[in-house]
Amino acid sequence: MAVEYLLQNEGLVKMVAVALITLVMVYILRTALQFLVKFKFFQGLPGETSYSLLLGNLHKLPKTGEGRLAYGRFNMDSRNSRFARFWLGPFRPSVVVYHPETVKLVYKSSAPKARGFGSTYEHVIPWIGEGLISSNGAIWARSRRLLTPAFHFDILKQYMDIYNKAADTLLDKLDQYAESGESFDIGPLVTLCTLEVILKCAMSYEADVQRSGQHPYAQAARDLAAAWAIRARTPWMWPSFIFKLTPLGLQFYKNCDYVHKVAEDVIDKRKQQLEKEGLPKKRRLDFLDILLTARDEDGKPMTDLEIRNEVDTFMFAGHDTTAAAIPWLLYCFAKNPEYQVKVQEEIDSVLEGRDSDNIEWSDLSKLETMGLCVKESMRLFPPVPFIQRTMNEDIVLEGHKIPAGTNVTVAIIHLHKNPQVWEEPEKFLPERFKHDNMKDKDSFSFTPFSAGSRNCIGQNFALNEEKVIMSRILRRYNVTLAPDAPKVARVPEAVLKCANGLWFRLEKR
């Protein structure tokens, strides 16, 4: 019947076919014209001039981490602008900002984390889900509100003993290198130390991580971060169904399953404990206790998935960023021994007359020179080198109206070395952070923990931990660079790592 109808109404069928083809062609033409207008606008912005029909500007990115950082630095120094345009593939323009005047427009806005196809934070969802790092809108606001009590000073004070005990174990392991005089890469040792700290502080998880050798969780986190970075600059891996078929994708999802299992096991045990015994009376409340007992204004608790997302988020962010920051700070001290001596004298003065080398809560404010050095190290080697937002409203950058929906990357690592902002930006000069030297400096010149409403909720936790561990190391050892060390090569991934490790030699004081 249908065939007979079509044969009898051949003219009508042709008209419908022509109409459909015309609509498709109009849609394609309109889309093409819209893109051409968009392309002309973004190509008119300061940025890379070489455009690939397949890769946009991605073909200009060097393969090495140092090469990519040098390329970004070149764009900053040569464009005579406070931002640069970069095409992430043929159809996705991105804007990179690296000056306080342009950076603050992003930080002060309500722009969400970049999500959606090809966006940086979309690729990390299988790992940390809708945790604080990646979530947006009401989900983020609710989580931030519920988690803020976990980082109150009264809670942070209780962690000092854990920092010191973890440092004790680290020093026991470092003693063997001081005695033998051999060169060593401190990164793996510090990673296990900070992993032990976050497990004990966040979940009262009593595991002898440092003495057990290479921990599979630390390795999984490193592999996940590396895969995240590779996928971000490889457009053909952006579709999840393709990424899952690649060796990198298969390993990524295998690691996701492992870290989720670790988190779920810890959460399940704690839930059972709370159901039987209630809140602990002998030990302090930890991050996991607060997650499990948190209630919003409607009295609703966090779901099991929400709790796991936050545990995965803080397990990663709570150990990997500090594990990256401490070796870089030690590198700065080894490269600038005069500051190492100043800080050692300060630590000796604070601890004078004590039987123990433990750093106490009241000591943190007395370690003023150490604090300056920590800031200067984070200026030179920010633990998180880049963050990304998707603008939810138009912004004007140097007279150019950047439309809503544009991905904007805050290049923290370039902001911190911008010669328009910092004198002698490559030098380690902690004095620049003294109050008198910073009082006229734009507050958005230095943002190692981001800024605005989405700044890092755990920054005080991280800074306290870093100061304690570094003070304990410098109290016991003189630190020098290993003469046989491989070349220092930065790798900007989720955190700033060193491709060949950071190698030192120790001498007991």
Secondary structure, DSSP 8 states (H G I E B T S, - for coil): -HHHHHHHTHHHHHHHHHHHHHHHHHHHHHHHHHHHHHHHHHHTSSB----BTTTBTGGGS-SSHHHHHHHHHHHHHHSSSSEEEEEBSSS-EEEEE-SHHHHHHHHTS---B--STT-GGGGGHHHHTTSTTT--HHHHHHHHHHHGGGG-HHHHHTTHHHHHHHHHHHHHHHHHHHHH---EE-HHHHHHHHHHHHHHHHH-----TTTT-S-HHHHHHHHHHHHHHHHHT-GGG-SHHHHTTSHHHHHHHHHHHHHHHHHHHHHHHHHHHHHHH-S-SSS---HHHHHHH-B-TTS-B--HHHHHHHHHHHHHHHHHHHHHHHHHHHHHHHH-HHHHHHHHHHHHHHHTT-S-----GGGGGG-HHHHHHHHHHHHHS-SS-EEEEE-SS-EEETTEEE-TT-EEEEEHHHHTT-TTTSSSTTS--GGGGSHHHHTTS-GGG--TT--GGGS-TTHHHHHHHHHHHHHHHHHHEEEEE-TT-----EEESSSEEETT--EEEEEE-
